[in-house]
Amino acid sequence: MPSELLGALRTRTGKRGMSAYVTAAVRHQLAMDGLAEIVAAYEGEHEPLSEAEVQAAQNELFGDAPAPCASGDSAA
């Protein structure tokens, strides 16, 4: 892990909270990867999802919170 990320992680969690924070982040990323695989499979059999369908799914998953970055935008 790059040192600047490790430093930010320690600042946010303290040394004792790092494991739980990383575990939650990995769990979340795996769930997002699974959703991306479901969408890809659907779009492989059907037409691509419309912007309205994507927005409706984001609203259902995340409510009024800003949608997280697309999986391609984050370093894993």
N, C-alpha and C positions, 0 to 999 in steps of 0.2 A: 504494500500500500504506500503511495507517495507520502512523504513526511508531512507535507502541508495538510493532507487529509487526516492523517493520524493526529496531528496537533489540534485540528478543529474538532475531531472526535473526542479527544481527551478534554478539551475545553468544555464541550457540551455535556459530556457524560461523567467525567471523572474516570479514574482508572477502573473502578469497580463496576461501572455501568456499561462499559464498552462491549462486553460479550452479549448482553441482552439487546443492545442497540444494533449491533451487527447481525445478530440472529433475526431480529425483526426486519431489518433491511433485506436480508437474503430471502426470508419468507415472502416478503412483499414482491421482490423481483421475480421469484419463481412463479408467483400467482399471475403477475403481469405477463410473463413469458407464456404461461398456459393460456391466458386470454388471447394473446397474439396468435398462438397456434390454432385456437378455435376459429378466430376470425379468418385466418389464412385458409383453413380447410373449408369454411363456409364459402368464401369468395372463390375458391377453386372449383366449387360445384355450382355456384350461382354467380350473379353479377356482383361487382364491388358494392360495399355499403355506401349509401348516400351520406352526405354531410349531416342531414337531419337525423338519420339513424345513429350515426356516431355521436352526435350531440345528445340525443336521447339516452344512449347508453352511458355516456359520461355523467349526465345528470343523475341517472339512477345509481351509478356506482359512487359518485363523489358529491352529490348534492350541489350546493352553491359554492363549494370549495373550488379553487382553480384546479383544472385537470393537471395531473403530473406530466412531466416530459414524456414524449414518446420513447419507447425502449431504445430506439436507435440514437437518441440524443444523449443518453447517459453512459458513462463508462462503467462497465461491470467488472 
